[in-house]
Amino acid sequence: MSGPAIPQEACARLFEAARCADSAWNRQPWRFVLGQCPDPTYETLTAALAEDNRVKAATAVALVLAAVRTTDEAGERIRGTEYELGLAVGALTARARAEGLSVRQYGGFDRASVRAALQVPDTHALVTVIGLRWARPRHGPVTRMPLADLVFSGSWGTPADLATGKRRFSAESRY
């Protein structure tokens, strides 16, 4: 662990941000399980991480399991819930940064052992473990892909003209 525990009020703000994320029909299919170092939930999540992730998570002051409901009461697949979980985790991440925390997500973990240890029902998929640690000053800028490689207009691969604010129209999209 690196640094003090996350204050209870700050922790509540993280999950309040997630709770307020948009959700189709307000179904809020996400669920979180919080483990704070060194409680048993934290130890369960740490032990389940793949070795390389366990090393990366060594400085986390909290680990959070993010799960999402994927089937209804009749066992039918619910579509789009993973997207909704992503919105909730995005909101939690933004709030964490405002609280002075950094966030790292770990997809490599033993889902079966976590499901058994934390008694997660089969109706929920275990998606990621989120590591929260106190942010350190960055050394140099973070490099990101240019918008021209991410945002297209008209057809796939054609960069949207975002620099001038002009809108590109195809004959089909004019109104």
C-alpha positions, -999 to 999 in steps of 0.1 A, spaced: 0 0 0 12 35 -8 -3 63 12 -32 67 36 -66 51 32 -92 69 11 -114 89 35 -149 75 38 -164 107 25 -142 107 -6 -150 70 -12 -187 78 -10 -183 105 -36 -166 80 -60 -195 56 -58 -221 84 -59 -206 95 -92 -209 59 -105 -245 57 -92 -255 88 -111 -242 75 -145 -267 72 -173 -285 39 -176 -311 26 -200 -345 25 -182 -326 35 -151 -318 -2 -146 -283 5 -131 -270 -30 -138 -235 -23 -123 -224 -35 -89 -191 -28 -71 -173 -46 -43 -149 -24 -24 -118 -37 -7 -96 -13 12 -61 -23 22 -57 -45 43 -93 -58 47 -102 -93 36 -119 -81 4 -88 -63 -6 -68 -95 1 -92 -116 -19 -90 -93 -49 -52 -90 -47 -47 -128 -45 -70 -133 -76 -50 -108 -98 -27 -123 -124 9 -120 -113 19 -90 -134 -13 -72 -123 -6 -80 -87 28 -63 -90 12 -32 -106 -15 -32 -79 10 -33 -50 6 5 -44 -32 5 -45 -49 17 -14 -82 2 -26 -93 -24 -51 -128 -25 -65 -145 -53 -83 -168 -41 -111 -196 -65 -120 -226 -61 -143 -259 -78 -145 -260 -97 -178 -292 -118 -175 -327 -111 -163 -348 -132 -139 -358 -156 -167 -321 -162 -177 -324 -141 -209 -294 -120 -220 -297 -83 -212 -280 -63 -240 -260 -31 -234 -252 -35 -197 -215 -37 -202 -217 -3 -219 -236 10 -189 -210 -3 -165 -184 15 -186 -203 48 -181 -204 41 -143 -167 33 -142 -159 64 -163 -178 86 -138 -161 69 -109 -127 74 -126 -134 111 -132 -144 116 -96 -113 97 -84 -91 120 -104 -108 150 -88 -101 134 -54 -64 131 -62 -64 94 -70 -52 76 -100 -70 46 -115 -58 15 -132 -81 -14 -143 -71 -50 -143 -88 -75 -165 -65 -103 -157 -78 -120 -126 -93 -153 -115 -130 -147 -119 -140 -181 -105 -122 -176 -72 -135 -141 -68 -171 -152 -76 -168 -180 -50 -151 -159 -23 -174 -129 -26 -205 -149 -34 -213 -130 -66 -244 -145 -83 -242 -160 -118 -265 -133 -131 -235 -109 -130 -203 -109 -151 -171 -100 -133 -156 -74 -157 -126 -57 -140 -108 -50 -108 -101 -13 -104 -70 -2 -85 -71 32 -67 -39 48 -55 -29 83 -46 -17 101 -77 19 110 -81 32 139 -102 36 129 -139 70 131 -155 63 144 -190 31 145 -211 9 115 -217 9 107 -254 -25 100 -270 -36 92 -305 -46 123 -326 -83 129 -330 -79 124 -367 -72 87 -359 -102 84 -336 -131 105 -350 -144 100 -385 -170 116 -407 -187 105 -439 -169 71 -440 -146 50 -418 -111 64 -419 -120 99 -431 -111 123 -403 -138 146 -391 -130 182 -396 -129 192 -359 -103 220 -362 -125 245 -381 -158 234 -367 -172 228 -402 -196 200 -406 -192 175 -435 -224 164 -451 -230 136 -475 -260 138 -498 -279 114 -476 -273 133 -444 -285 168 -454 -316 181 -438 
